Amino acid sequence: MTIVVHQIMEGKTIKHISFFSTVIETIGYDPQTATLEVKLATDGKVRRYDDVPEDIWYRLRHNYHPDTYFRVNVSGHFEETVVSDDDGQEKE
């Protein structure tokens, strides 16, 4: 398991875990801020979703078809912000 850390706010980070899927490379969740981050394997970009309920995180993490679950239940349902590109640089 690979753990990747992305800064979400001043001094605050989200730890990502590696994910074996064709679309998702890593995922991370901060329950204090209800922030979900997903790094897509397709373009290497990290996307941040705010106000994501914790049950969505658990269902995504443990789903047999995480790519489909992500597409149906996260993408397009929560505000998306691209926070970094594939070289890990934060976007402004």
Backbone torsions as a table, in degrees:
resi	resn	phi	psi	omega
1	MET	NA	131.6	177.2
2	THR	-100.9	137.7	175.4
3	ILE	-116.4	126.4	179.3
4	VAL	-118.1	141.4	-178.1
5	VAL	-116.0	130.5	176.4
6	HIS	-121.8	135.0	178.6
7	GLN	-76.9	130.2	178.5
8	ILE	-105.5	-29.6	177.3
9	MET	-149.8	175.5	178.9
10	GLU	-54.3	116.2	176.8
11	GLY	75.3	2.2	-177.0
12	LYS	-115.7	135.3	-179.2
13	THR	-130.7	159.8	173.0
14	ILE	-117.3	127.1	175.2
15	LYS	-83.7	132.8	177.7
16	HIS	-103.0	148.2	171.8
17	ILE	-112.9	147.9	178.9
18	SER	-69.6	153.9	-173.2
19	PHE	-138.5	132.2	-179.1
20	PHE	-96.5	93.5	176.2
21	SER	-153.0	168.9	-178.9
22	THR	-81.0	-21.8	-176.4
23	VAL	-106.6	-40.3	-173.2
24	ILE	-101.7	128.4	178.2
25	GLU	-94.3	-49.0	177.4
26	THR	-142.0	156.8	175.5
27	ILE	-138.5	151.2	176.7
28	GLY	-151.3	154.2	-177.3
29	TYR	-144.6	139.1	173.7
30	ASP	-115.4	107.1	-177.8
31	PRO	-67.0	-24.8	179.8
32	GLN	-69.2	-33.3	-179.6
33	THR	-109.9	-1.2	-177.0
34	ALA	54.2	42.7	-178.4
35	THR	-107.0	125.7	176.3
36	LEU	-107.5	133.7	172.9
37	GLU	-120.1	138.8	-179.5
38	VAL	-133.0	124.0	173.0
39	LYS	-99.5	120.0	-177.9
40	LEU	-85.5	137.0	177.6
41	ALA	-71.4	-25.2	-175.4
42	THR	-67.4	-36.8	-179.3
43	ASP	-131.5	-2.1	177.7
44	GLY	74.5	8.1	-177.8
45	LYS	-92.7	143.7	176.0
46	VAL	-92.8	129.3	177.6
47	ARG	-114.4	136.5	-179.7
48	ARG	-109.2	135.9	178.0
49	TYR	-123.6	125.6	-177.9
50	ASP	-97.1	155.6	176.7
51	ASP	59.7	39.1	178.3
52	VAL	-90.9	122.0	179.0
53	PRO	-61.2	147.0	-177.1
54	GLU	-60.0	-32.0	180.0
55	ASP	-65.7	-30.2	175.8
56	ILE	-64.5	-43.4	177.3
57	TRP	-57.6	-49.5	-178.5
58	TYR	-64.6	-41.5	179.6
59	ARG	-65.8	-40.3	176.8
60	LEU	-63.2	-46.6	-176.5
61	ARG	-63.7	-33.7	-174.6
62	HIS	-108.2	9.6	-176.4
63	ASN	-79.4	142.5	177.5
64	TYR	-70.3	-22.5	179.4
65	HIS	-127.7	69.3	-174.0
66	PRO	-62.5	-32.7	179.6
67	ASP	-62.6	-45.2	178.9
68	THR	-67.4	-43.9	179.4
69	TYR	-59.5	-43.3	178.3
70	PHE	-60.8	-47.6	-177.9
71	ARG	-63.9	-40.8	-175.0
72	VAL	-81.9	-34.8	-170.7
73	ASN	-112.4	-13.2	-177.9
74	VAL	-119.4	-61.2	-177.1
75	SER	-60.8	123.3	-178.9
76	GLY	87.6	-9.2	179.9
77	HIS	-104.4	-19.9	179.6
78	PHE	-129.0	149.7	178.9
79	GLU	-60.1	130.1	-176.5
80	GLU	-108.9	133.2	174.9
81	THR	-128.0	126.5	174.1
82	VAL	-80.3	117.6	-173.6
83	VAL	-102.6	-19.8	176.1
84	SER	-160.0	159.0	175.8
85	ASP	-100.6	-171.5	-171.8
86	ASP	-66.4	-12.5	176.1
87	ASP	-95.5	6.9	174.7
88	GLY	82.2	5.9	-179.9
89	GLN	-77.7	133.6	178.3
90	GLU	-68.2	139.9	175.3
91	LYS	-86.5	151.4	177.3
92	GLU	-90.5	NA	NA
